Amino acid sequence: MGLRARYLALLALLARMAKYCPDLDMRHIRAMGDALVRSACQSRRRD
């Protein structure tokens, strides 16, 4: 799975989480997505 596909799947998951947790702010969601992408990039570099 490419990084782009993984990122899109992640965004879909976060959007679903936002629907079920209305107290989650979009800023938090974007920050979580960025952190996950960053960690994915780091683990990719390690391979």
mmCIF entry with sequence, helices, sheets and N, C-alpha, C, O atoms, coordinates in Angstrom:
data_MODEL
# 
_entry.id   MODEL 
# 
_entity.id                         1 
_entity.type                       polymer 
_entity.pdbx_number_of_molecules   1 
# 
_entity_poly.entity_id                      1 
_entity_poly.type                           'polypeptide(L)' 
_entity_poly.nstd_linkage                   no 
_entity_poly.nstd_monomer                   no 
_entity_poly.pdbx_seq_one_letter_code       MGLRARYLALLALLARMAKYCPDLDMRHIRAMGDALVRSACQSRRRD 
_entity_poly.pdbx_seq_one_letter_code_can   MGLRARYLALLALLARMAKYCPDLDMRHIRAMGDALVRSACQSRRRD 
_entity_poly.pdbx_strand_id                 A 
# 
loop_
_entity_poly_seq.entity_id 
_entity_poly_seq.num 
_entity_poly_seq.mon_id 
_entity_poly_seq.hetero 
1 1  MET n 
1 2  GLY n 
1 3  LEU n 
1 4  ARG n 
1 5  ALA n 
1 6  ARG n 
1 7  TYR n 
1 8  LEU n 
1 9  ALA n 
1 10 LEU n 
1 11 LEU n 
1 12 ALA n 
1 13 LEU n 
1 14 LEU n 
1 15 ALA n 
1 16 ARG n 
1 17 MET n 
1 18 ALA n 
1 19 LYS n 
1 20 TYR n 
1 21 CYS n 
1 22 PRO n 
1 23 ASP n 
1 24 LEU n 
1 25 ASP n 
1 26 MET n 
1 27 ARG n 
1 28 HIS n 
1 29 ILE n 
1 30 ARG n 
1 31 ALA n 
1 32 MET n 
1 33 GLY n 
1 34 ASP n 
1 35 ALA n 
1 36 LEU n 
1 37 VAL n 
1 38 ARG n 
1 39 SER n 
1 40 ALA n 
1 41 CYS n 
1 42 GLN n 
1 43 SER n 
1 44 ARG n 
1 45 ARG n 
1 46 ARG n 
1 47 ASP n 
# 
_struct_asym.id          A 
_struct_asym.entity_id   1 
# 
loop_
_struct_conf.conf_type_id 
_struct_conf.id 
_struct_conf.pdbx_PDB_helix_id 
_struct_conf.beg_label_comp_id 
_struct_conf.beg_label_asym_id 
_struct_conf.beg_label_seq_id 
_struct_conf.pdbx_beg_PDB_ins_code 
_struct_conf.end_label_comp_id 
_struct_conf.end_label_asym_id 
_struct_conf.end_label_seq_id 
_struct_conf.pdbx_end_PDB_ins_code 
_struct_conf.beg_auth_comp_id 
_struct_conf.beg_auth_asym_id 
_struct_conf.beg_auth_seq_id 
_struct_conf.end_auth_comp_id 
_struct_conf.end_auth_asym_id 
_struct_conf.end_auth_seq_id 
_struct_conf.pdbx_PDB_helix_class 
_struct_conf.details 
_struct_conf.pdbx_PDB_helix_length 
HELX_P HELX_P1 AA1 LEU A 3  ? TYR A 20 ? LEU A 3  TYR A 20 1 ? 18 
HELX_P HELX_P2 AA2 MET A 26 ? ARG A 46 ? MET A 26 ARG A 46 1 ? 21 
# 
_struct_conf_type.id          HELX_P 
_struct_conf_type.criteria    ? 
_struct_conf_type.reference   ? 
# 
loop_
_atom_site.group_PDB 
_atom_site.id 
_atom_site.type_symbol 
_atom_site.label_atom_id 
_atom_site.label_alt_id 
_atom_site.label_comp_id 
_atom_site.label_asym_id 
_atom_site.label_entity_id 
_atom_site.label_seq_id 
_atom_site.pdbx_PDB_ins_code 
_atom_site.Cartn_x 
_atom_site.Cartn_y 
_atom_site.Cartn_z 
_atom_site.occupancy 
_atom_site.B_iso_or_equiv 
_atom_site.pdbx_formal_charge 
_atom_site.auth_seq_id 
_atom_site.auth_comp_id 
_atom_site.auth_asym_id 
_atom_site.auth_atom_id 
_atom_site.pdbx_PDB_model_num 
ATOM 1   N N  . MET A 1 1  ? 0.848   -1.195 0.000  1.00 0.00 ? 1  MET A N  1 
ATOM 2   C CA . MET A 1 1  ? 0.000   0.000  0.000  1.00 0.00 ? 1  MET A CA 1 
ATOM 3   C C  . MET A 1 1  ? 0.884   1.247  0.000  1.00 0.00 ? 1  MET A C  1 
ATOM 4   O O  . MET A 1 1  ? 1.755   1.402  0.857  1.00 0.00 ? 1  MET A O  1 
ATOM 5   N N  . GLY A 1 2  ? 0.654   2.121  -0.957 1.00 0.00 ? 2  GLY A N  1 
ATOM 6   C CA . GLY A 1 2  ? 1.456   3.344  -1.030 1.00 0.00 ? 2  GLY A CA 1 
ATOM 7   C C  . GLY A 1 2  ? 1.160   4.287  0.122  1.00 0.00 ? 2  GLY A C  1 
ATOM 8   O O  . GLY A 1 2  ? 0.140   4.163  0.801  1.00 0.00 ? 2  GLY A O  1 
ATOM 9   N N  . LEU A 1 3  ? 2.052   5.214  0.327  1.00 0.00 ? 3  LEU A N  1 
ATOM 10  C CA . LEU A 1 3  ? 1.896   6.170  1.426  1.00 0.00 ? 3  LEU A CA 1 
ATOM 11  C C  . LEU A 1 3  ? 0.658   7.030  1.205  1.00 0.00 ? 3  LEU A C  1 
ATOM 12  O O  . LEU A 1 3  ? -0.050  7.361  2.156  1.00 0.00 ? 3  LEU A O  1 
ATOM 13  N N  . ARG A 1 4  ? 0.398   7.389  -0.041 1.00 0.00 ? 4  ARG A N  1 
ATOM 14  C CA . ARG A 1 4  ? -0.758  8.225  -0.360 1.00 0.00 ? 4  ARG A CA 1 
ATOM 15  C C  . ARG A 1 4  ? -2.054  7.484  -0.036 1.00 0.00 ? 4  ARG A C  1 
ATOM 16  O O  . ARG A 1 4  ? -2.970  8.058  0.552  1.00 0.00 ? 4  ARG A O  1 
ATOM 17  N N  . ALA A 1 5  ? -2.128  6.211  -0.419 1.00 0.00 ? 5  ALA A N  1 
ATOM 18  C CA . ALA A 1 5  ? -3.320  5.410  -0.149 1.00 0.00 ? 5  ALA A CA 1 
ATOM 19  C C  . ALA A 1 5  ? -3.516  5.249  1.353  1.00 0.00 ? 5  ALA A C  1 
ATOM 20  O O  . ALA A 1 5  ? -4.638  5.307  1.856  1.00 0.00 ? 5  ALA A O  1 
ATOM 21  N N  . ARG A 1 6  ? -2.404  5.044  2.064  1.00 0.00 ? 6  ARG A N  1 
ATOM 22  C CA . ARG A 1 6  ? -2.472  4.888  3.509  1.00 0.00 ? 6  ARG A CA 1 
ATOM 23  C C  . ARG A 1 6  ? -2.975  6.181  4.149  1.00 0.00 ? 6  ARG A C  1 
ATOM 24  O O  . ARG A 1 6  ? -3.777  6.156  5.083  1.00 0.00 ? 6  ARG A O  1 
ATOM 25  N N  . TYR A 1 7  ? -2.488  7.316  3.627  1.00 0.00 ? 7  TYR A N  1 
ATOM 26  C CA . TYR A 1 7  ? -2.884  8.621  4.149  1.00 0.00 ? 7  TYR A CA 1 
ATOM 27  C C  . TYR A 1 7  ? -4.376  8.852  3.933  1.00 0.00 ? 7  TYR A C  1 
ATOM 28  O O  . TYR A 1 7  ? -5.065  9.351  4.823  1.00 0.00 ? 7  TYR A O  1 
ATOM 29  N N  . LEU A 1 8  ? -4.878  8.488  2.744  1.00 0.00 ? 8  LEU A N  1 
ATOM 30  C CA . LEU A 1 8  ? -6.292  8.676  2.441  1.00 0.00 ? 8  LEU A CA 1 
ATOM 31  C C  . LEU A 1 8  ? -7.158  7.775  3.317  1.00 0.00 ? 8  LEU A C  1 
ATOM 32  O O  . LEU A 1 8  ? -8.220  8.192  3.780  1.00 0.00 ? 8  LEU A O  1 
ATOM 33  N N  . ALA A 1 9  ? -6.710  6.544  3.543  1.00 0.00 ? 9  ALA A N  1 
ATOM 34  C CA . ALA A 1 9  ? -7.448  5.627  4.409  1.00 0.00 ? 9  ALA A CA 1 
ATOM 35  C C  . ALA A 1 9  ? -7.482  6.178  5.827  1.00 0.00 ? 9  ALA A C  1 
ATOM 36  O O  . ALA A 1 9  ? -8.488  6.071  6.529  1.00 0.00 ? 9  ALA A O  1 
ATOM 37  N N  . LEU A 1 10 ? -6.369  6.768  6.233  1.00 0.00 ? 10 LEU A N  1 
ATOM 38  C CA . LEU A 1 10 ? -6.244  7.362  7.559  1.00 0.00 ? 10 LEU A CA 1 
ATOM 39  C C  . LEU A 1 10 ? -7.210  8.531  7.713  1.00 0.00 ? 10 LEU A C  1 
ATOM 40  O O  . LEU A 1 10 ? -7.880  8.662  8.738  1.00 0.00 ? 10 LEU A O  1 
ATOM 41  N N  . LEU A 1 11 ? -7.278  9.378  6.688  1.00 0.00 ? 11 LEU A N  1 
ATOM 42  C CA . LEU A 1 11 ? -8.178  10.532 6.737  1.00 0.00 ? 11 LEU A CA 1 
ATOM 43  C C  . LEU A 1 11 ? -9.628  10.071 6.826  1.00 0.00 ? 11 LEU A C  1 
ATOM 44  O O  . LEU A 1 11 ? -10.433 10.675 7.535  1.00 0.00 ? 11 LEU A O  1 
ATOM 45  N N  . ALA A 1 12 ? -9.960  9.000  6.104  1.00 0.00 ? 12 ALA A N  1 
ATOM 46  C CA . ALA A 1 12 ? -11.318 8.470  6.152  1.00 0.00 ? 12 ALA A CA 1 
ATOM 47  C C  . ALA A 1 12 ? -11.637 7.971  7.558  1.00 0.00 ? 12 ALA A C  1 
ATOM 48  O O  . ALA A 1 12 ? -12.733 8.196  8.072  1.00 0.00 ? 12 ALA A O  1 
ATOM 49  N N  . LEU A 1 13 ? -10.673 7.295  8.171  1.00 0.00 ? 13 LEU A N  1 
ATOM 50  C CA . LEU A 1 13 ? -10.843 6.792  9.528  1.00 0.00 ? 13 LEU A CA 1 
ATOM 51  C C  . LEU A 1 13 ? -11.031 7.944  10.507 1.00 0.00 ? 13 LEU A C  1 
ATOM 52  O O  . LEU A 1 13 ? -11.904 7.896  11.373 1.00 0.00 ? 13 LEU A O  1 
ATOM 53  N N  . LEU A 1 14 ? -10.208 8.979  10.366 1.00 0.00 ? 14 LEU A N  1 
ATOM 54  C CA . LEU A 1 14 ? -10.301 10.137 11.260 1.00 0.00 ? 14 LEU A CA 1 
ATOM 55  C C  . LEU A 1 14 ? -11.624 10.867 11.066 1.00 0.00 ? 14 LEU A C  1 
ATOM 56  O O  . LEU A 1 14 ? -12.206 11.368 12.027 1.00 0.00 ? 14 LEU A O  1 
ATOM 57  N N  . ALA A 1 15 ? -12.096 10.928 9.831  1.00 0.00 ? 15 ALA A N  1 
ATOM 58  C CA . ALA A 1 15 ? -13.380 11.575 9.562  1.00 0.00 ? 15 ALA A CA 1 
ATOM 59  C C  . ALA A 1 15 ? -14.503 10.799 10.248 1.00 0.00 ? 15 ALA A C  1 
ATOM 60  O O  . ALA A 1 15 ? -15.435 11.390 10.792 1.00 0.00 ? 15 ALA A O  1 
ATOM 61  N N  . ARG A 1 16 ? -14.404 9.463  10.215 1.00 0.00 ? 16 ARG A N  1 
ATOM 62  C CA . ARG A 1 16 ? -15.390 8.617  10.878 1.00 0.00 ? 16 ARG A CA 1 
ATOM 63  C C  . ARG A 1 16 ? -15.344 8.854  12.386 1.00 0.00 ? 16 ARG A C  1 
ATOM 64  O O  . ARG A 1 16 ? -16.381 8.936  13.044 1.00 0.00 ? 16 ARG A O  1 
ATOM 65  N N  . MET A 1 17 ? -14.126 8.963  12.926 1.00 0.00 ? 17 MET A N  1 
ATOM 66  C CA . MET A 1 17 ? -13.964 9.228  14.358 1.00 0.00 ? 17 MET A CA 1 
ATOM 67  C C  . MET A 1 17 ? -14.594 10.566 14.721 1.00 0.00 ? 17 MET A C  1 
ATOM 68  O O  . MET A 1 17 ? -15.233 10.697 15.765 1.00 0.00 ? 17 MET A O  1 
ATOM 69  N N  . ALA A 1 18 ? -14.412 11.560 13.853 1.00 0.00 ? 18 ALA A N  1 
ATOM 70  C CA . ALA A 1 18 ? -14.957 12.895 14.112 1.00 0.00 ? 18 ALA A CA 1 
ATOM 71  C C  . ALA A 1 18 ? -16.481 12.843 14.171 1.00 0.00 ? 18 ALA A C  1 
ATOM 72  O O  . ALA A 1 18 ? -17.108 13.572 14.939 1.00 0.00 ? 18 ALA A O  1 
ATOM 73  N N  . LYS A 1 19 ? -17.072 11.967 13.345 1.00 0.00 ? 19 LYS A N  1 
ATOM 74  C CA . LYS A 1 19 ? -18.524 11.858 13.331 1.00 0.00 ? 19 LYS A CA 1 
ATOM 75  C C  . LYS A 1 19 ? -19.028 11.278 14.653 1.00 0.00 ? 19 LYS A C  1 
ATOM 76  O O  . LYS A 1 19 ? -20.046 11.722 15.185 1.00 0.00 ? 19 LYS A O  1 
ATOM 77  N N  . TYR A 1 20 ? -18.313 10.289 15.176 1.00 0.00 ? 20 TYR A N  1 
ATOM 78  C CA . TYR A 1 20 ? -18.748 9.632  16.404 1.00 0.00 ? 20 TYR A CA 1 
ATOM 79  C C  . TYR A 1 20 ? -18.303 10.369 17.664 1.00 0.00 ? 20 TYR A C  1 
ATOM 80  O O  . TYR A 1 20 ? -18.888 10.183 18.731 1.00 0.00 ? 20 TYR A O  1 
ATOM 81  N N  . CYS A 1 21 ? -17.277 11.201 17.545 1.00 0.00 ? 21 CYS A N  1 
ATOM 82  C CA . CYS A 1 21 ? -16.790 11.971 18.695 1.00 0.00 ? 21 CYS A CA 1 
ATOM 83  C C  . CYS A 1 21 ? -16.853 13.454 18.354 1.00 0.00 ? 21 CYS A C  1 
ATOM 84  O O  . CYS A 1 21 ? -15.837 14.046 17.987 1.00 0.00 ? 21 CYS A O  1 
ATOM 85  N N  . PRO A 1 22 ? -18.029 14.060 18.469 1.00 0.00 ? 22 PRO A N  1 
ATOM 86  C CA . PRO A 1 22 ? -18.178 15.468 18.083 1.00 0.00 ? 22 PRO A CA 1 
ATOM 87  C C  . PRO A 1 22 ? -17.323 16.414 18.918 1.00 0.00 ? 22 PRO A C  1 
ATOM 88  O O  . PRO A 1 22 ? -17.073 17.548 18.509 1.00 0.00 ? 22 PRO A O  1 
ATOM 89  N N  . ASP A 1 23 ? -16.873 15.955 20.087 1.00 0.00 ? 23 ASP A N  1 
ATOM 90  C CA . ASP A 1 23 ? -16.037 16.830 20.921 1.00 0.00 ? 23 ASP A CA 1 
ATOM 91  C C  . ASP A 1 23 ? -14.603 16.893 20.394 1.00 0.00 ? 23 ASP A C  1 
ATOM 92  O O  . ASP A 1 23 ? -13.807 17.724 20.829 1.00 0.00 ? 23 ASP A O  1 
ATOM 93  N N  . LEU A 1 24 ? -14.281 15.991 19.438 1.00 0.00 ? 24 LEU A N  1 
ATOM 94  C CA . LEU A 1 24 ? -12.957 16.039 18.811 1.00 0.00 ? 24 LEU A CA 1 
ATOM 95  C C  . LEU A 1 24 ? -12.923 17.215 17.841 1.00 0.00 ? 24 LEU A C  1 
ATOM 96  O O  . LEU A 1 24 ? -13.755 17.313 16.939 1.00 0.00 ? 24 LEU A O  1 
ATOM 97  N N  . ASP A 1 25 ? -11.957 18.099 18.036 1.00 0.00 ? 25 ASP A N  1 
ATOM 98  C CA . ASP A 1 25 ? -11.829 19.267 17.170 1.00 0.00 ? 25 ASP A CA 1 
ATOM 99  C C  . ASP A 1 25 ? -11.105 18.892 15.880 1.00 0.00 ? 25 ASP A C  1 
ATOM 100 O O  . ASP A 1 25 ? -10.260 17.997 15.880 1.00 0.00 ? 25 ASP A O  1 
ATOM 101 N N  . MET A 1 26 ? -11.428 19.569 14.786 1.00 0.00 ? 26 MET A N  1 
ATOM 102 C CA . MET A 1 26 ? -10.750 19.302 13.512 1.00 0.00 ? 26 MET A CA 1 
ATOM 103 C C  . MET A 1 26 ? -9.243  19.509 13.642 1.00 0.00 ? 26 MET A C  1 
ATOM 104 O O  . MET A 1 26 ? -8.458  18.815 12.996 1.00 0.00 ? 26 MET A O  1 
ATOM 105 N N  . ARG A 1 27 ? -8.844  20.466 14.481 1.00 0.00 ? 27 ARG A N  1 
ATOM 106 C CA . ARG A 1 27 ? -7.411  20.723 14.669 1.00 0.00 ? 27 ARG A CA 1 
ATOM 107 C C  . ARG A 1 27 ? -6.732  19.498 15.268 1.00 0.00 ? 27 ARG A C  1 
ATOM 108 O O  . ARG A 1 27 ? -5.630  19.131 14.859 1.00 0.00 ? 27 ARG A O  1 
ATOM 109 N N  . HIS A 1 28 ? -7.393  18.864 16.241 1.00 0.00 ? 28 HIS A N  1 
ATOM 110 C CA . HIS A 1 28 ? -6.842  17.653 16.854 1.00 0.00 ? 28 HIS A CA 1 
ATOM 111 C C  . HIS A 1 28 ? -6.713  16.553 15.808 1.00 0.00 ? 28 HIS A C  1 
ATOM 112 O O  . HIS A 1 28 ? -5.703  15.853 15.737 1.00 0.00 ? 28 HIS A O  1 
ATOM 113 N N  . ILE A 1 29 ? -7.756  16.416 15.003 1.00 0.00 ? 29 ILE A N  1 
ATOM 114 C CA . ILE A 1 29 ? -7.771  15.364 13.986 1.00 0.00 ? 29 ILE A CA 1 
ATOM 115 C C  . ILE A 1 29 ? -6.650  15.576 12.977 1.00 0.00 ? 29 ILE A C  1 
ATOM 116 O O  . ILE A 1 29 ? -5.955  14.634 12.597 1.00 0.00 ? 29 ILE A O  1 
ATOM 117 N N  . ARG A 1 30 ? -6.481  16.830 12.546 1.00 0.00 ? 30 ARG A N  1 
ATOM 118 C CA . ARG A 1 30 ? -5.426  17.115 11.578 1.00 0.00 ? 30 ARG A CA 1 
ATOM 119 C C  . ARG A 1 30 ? -4.060  16.859 12.198 1.00 0.00 ? 30 ARG A C  1 
ATOM 120 O O  . ARG A 1 30 ? -3.156  16.342 11.542 1.00 0.00 ? 30 ARG A O  1 
ATOM 121 N N  . ALA A 1 31 ? -3.919  17.230 13.480 1.00 0.00 ? 31 ALA A N  1 
ATOM 122 C CA . ALA A 1 31 ? -2.644  17.015 14.177 1.00 0.00 ? 31 ALA A CA 1 
ATOM 123 C C  . ALA A 1 31 ? -2.349  15.520 14.299 1.00 0.00 ? 31 ALA A C  1 
ATOM 124 O O  . ALA A 1 31 ? -1.211  15.091 14.109 1.00 0.00 ? 31 ALA A O  1 
ATOM 125 N N  . MET A 1 32 ? -3.383  14.725 14.617 1.00 0.00 ? 32 MET A N  1 
ATOM 126 C CA . MET A 1 32 ? -3.201  13.270 14.722 1.00 0.00 ? 32 MET A CA 1 
ATOM 127 C C  . MET A 1 32 ? -2.792  12.694 13.372 1.00 0.00 ? 32 MET A C  1 
ATOM 128 O O  . MET A 1 32 ? -1.889  11.861 13.292 1.00 0.00 ? 32 MET A O  1 
ATOM 129 N N  . GLY A 1 33 ? -3.463  13.141 12.314 1.00 0.00 ? 33 GLY A N  1 
ATOM 130 C CA . GLY A 1 33 ? -3.140  12.667 10.971 1.00 0.00 ? 33 GLY A CA 1 
ATOM 131 C C  . GLY A 1 33 ? -1.704  12.993 10.606 1.00 0.00 ? 33 GLY A C  1 
ATOM 132 O O  . GLY A 1 33 ? -0.984  12.151 10.069 1.00 0.00 ? 33 GLY A O  1 
ATOM 133 N N  . ASP A 1 34 ? -1.284  14.234 10.903 1.00 0.00 ? 34 ASP A N  1 
ATOM 134 C CA . ASP A 1 34 ? 0.089   14.643 10.603 1.00 0.00 ? 34 ASP A CA 1 
ATOM 135 C C  . ASP A 1 34 ? 1.088   13.789 11.370 1.00 0.00 ? 34 ASP A C  1 
ATOM 136 O O  . ASP A 1 34 ? 2.103   13.364 10.819 1.00 0.00 ? 34 ASP A O  1 
ATOM 137 N N  . ALA A 1 35 ? 0.796   13.537 12.652 1.00 0.00 ? 35 ALA A N  1 
ATOM 138 C CA . ALA A 1 35 ? 1.703   12.736 13.481 1.00 0.00 ? 35 ALA A CA 1 
ATOM 139 C C  . ALA A 1 35 ? 1.803   11.311 12.934 1.00 0.00 ? 35 ALA A C  1 
ATOM 140 O O  . ALA A 1 35 ? 2.890   10.737 12.885 1.00 0.00 ? 35 ALA A O  1 
ATOM 141 N N  . LEU A 1 36 ? 0.668   10.745 12.525 1.00 0.00 ? 36 LEU A N  1 
ATOM 142 C CA . LEU A 1 36 ? 0.667   9.382  11.996 1.00 0.00 ? 36 LEU A CA 1 
ATOM 143 C C  . LEU A 1 36 ? 1.431   9.300  10.684 1.00 0.00 ? 36 LEU A C  1 
ATOM 144 O O  . LEU A 1 36 ? 2.171   8.346  10.445 1.00 0.00 ? 36 LEU A O  1 
ATOM 145 N N  . VAL A 1 37 ? 1.248   10.308 9.833  1.00 0.00 ? 37 VAL A N  1 
ATOM 146 C CA . VAL A 1 37 ? 1.963   10.321 8.555  1.00 0.00 ? 37 VAL A CA 1 
ATOM 147 C C  . VAL A 1 37 ? 3.459   10.458 8.800  1.00 0.00 ? 37 VAL A C  1 
ATOM 148 O O  . VAL A 1 37 ? 4.271   9.811  8.138  1.00 0.00 ? 37 VAL A O  1 
ATOM 149 N N  . ARG A 1 38 ? 3.815   11.314 9.766  1.00 0.00 ? 38 ARG A N  1 
ATOM 150 C CA . ARG A 1 38 ? 5.224   11.518 10.080 1.00 0.00 ? 38 ARG A CA 1 
ATOM 151 C C  . ARG A 1 38 ? 5.844   10.210 10.572 1.00 0.00 ? 38 ARG A C  1 
ATOM 152 O O  . ARG A 1 38 ? 6.949   9.856  10.163 1.00 0.00 ? 38 ARG A O  1 
ATOM 153 N N  . SER A 1 39 ? 5.139   9.496  11.444 1.00 0.00 ? 39 SER A N  1 
ATOM 154 C CA . SER A 1 39 ? 5.676   8.235  11.967 1.00 0.00 ? 39 SER A CA 1 
ATOM 155 C C  . SER A 1 39 ? 5.748   7.189  10.854 1.00 0.00 ? 39 SER A C  1 
ATOM 156 O O  . SER A 1 39 ? 6.662   6.365  10.830 1.00 0.00 ? 39 SER A O  1 
ATOM 157 N N  . ALA A 1 40 ? 4.785   7.224  9.936  1.00 0.00 ? 40 ALA A N  1 
ATOM 158 C CA . ALA A 1 40 ? 4.806   6.289  8.804  1.00 0.00 ? 40 ALA A CA 1 
ATOM 159 C C  . ALA A 1 40 ? 6.016   6.569  7.924  1.00 0.00 ? 40 ALA A C  1 
ATOM 160 O O  . ALA A 1 40 ? 6.666   5.643  7.438  1.00 0.00 ? 40 ALA A O  1 
ATOM 161 N N  . CYS A 1 41 ? 6.318   7.850  7.719  1.00 0.00 ? 41 CYS A N  1 
ATOM 162 C CA . CYS A 1 41 ? 7.479   8.221  6.907  1.00 0.00 ? 41 CYS A CA 1 
ATOM 163 C C  . CYS A 1 41 ? 8.766   7.764  7.586  1.00 0.00 ? 41 CYS A C  1 
ATOM 164 O O  . CYS A 1 41 ? 9.690   7.292  6.923  1.00 0.00 ? 41 CYS A O  1 
ATOM 165 N N  . GLN A 1 42 ? 8.824   7.906  8.902  1.00 0.00 ? 42 GLN A N  1 
ATOM 166 C CA . GLN A 1 42 ? 10.025  7.516  9.639  1.00 0.00 ? 42 GLN A CA 1 
ATOM 167 C C  . GLN A 1 42 ? 10.226  6.004  9.586  1.00 0.00 ? 42 GLN A C  1 
ATOM 168 O O  . GLN A 1 42 ? 11.346  5.537  9.376  1.00 0.00 ? 42 GLN A O  1 
ATOM 169 N N  . SER A 1 43 ? 9.164   5.243  9.772  1.00 0.00 ? 43 SER A N  1 
ATOM 170 C CA . SER A 1 43 ? 9.295   3.781  9.744  1.00 0.00 ? 43 SER A CA 1 
ATOM 171 C C  . SER A 1 43 ? 9.660   3.327  8.333  1.00 0.00 ? 43 SER A C  1 
ATOM 172 O O  . SER A 1 43 ? 10.365  2.332  8.164  1.00 0.00 ? 43 SER A O  1 
ATOM 173 N N  . ARG A 1 44 ? 9.189   4.042  7.332  1.00 0.00 ? 44 ARG A N  1 
ATOM 174 C CA . ARG A 1 44 ? 9.520   3.727  5.939  1.00 0.00 ? 44 ARG A CA 1 
ATOM 175 C C  . ARG A 1 44 ? 11.003  3.941  5.695  1.00 0.00 ? 44 ARG A C  1 
ATOM 176 O O  . ARG A 1 44 ? 11.648  3.151  5.006  1.00 0.00 ? 44 ARG A O  1 
ATOM 177 N N  . ARG A 1 45 ? 11.538  5.009  6.260  1.00 0.00 ? 45 ARG A N  1 
ATOM 178 C CA . ARG A 1 45 ? 12.948  5.331  6.075  1.00 0.00 ? 45 ARG A CA 1 
ATOM 179 C C  . ARG A 1 45 ? 13.828  4.268  6.724  1.00 0.00 ? 45 ARG A C  1 
ATOM 180 O O  . ARG A 1 45 ? 14.927  3.988  6.246  1.00 0.00 ? 45 ARG A O  1 
ATOM 181 N N  . ARG A 1 46 ? 13.340  3.677  7.813  1.00 0.00 ? 46 ARG A N  1 
ATOM 182 C CA . ARG A 1 46 ? 14.117  2.672  8.545  1.00 0.00 ? 46 ARG A CA 1 
ATOM 183 C C  . ARG A 1 46 ? 14.259  1.375  7.753  1.00 0.00 ? 46 ARG A C  1 
ATOM 184 O O  . ARG A 1 46 ? 15.254  0.663  7.888  1.00 0.00 ? 46 ARG A O  1 
ATOM 185 N N  . ASP A 1 47 ? 13.262  1.077  6.930  1.00 0.00 ? 47 ASP A N  1 
ATOM 186 C CA . ASP A 1 47 ? 13.283  -0.188 6.165  1.00 0.00 ? 47 ASP A CA 1 
ATOM 187 C C  . ASP A 1 47 ? 14.504  -0.319 5.269  1.00 0.00 ? 47 ASP A C  1 
ATOM 188 O O  . ASP A 1 47 ? 14.654  -1.322 4.572  1.00 0.00 ? 47 ASP A O  1 
# 
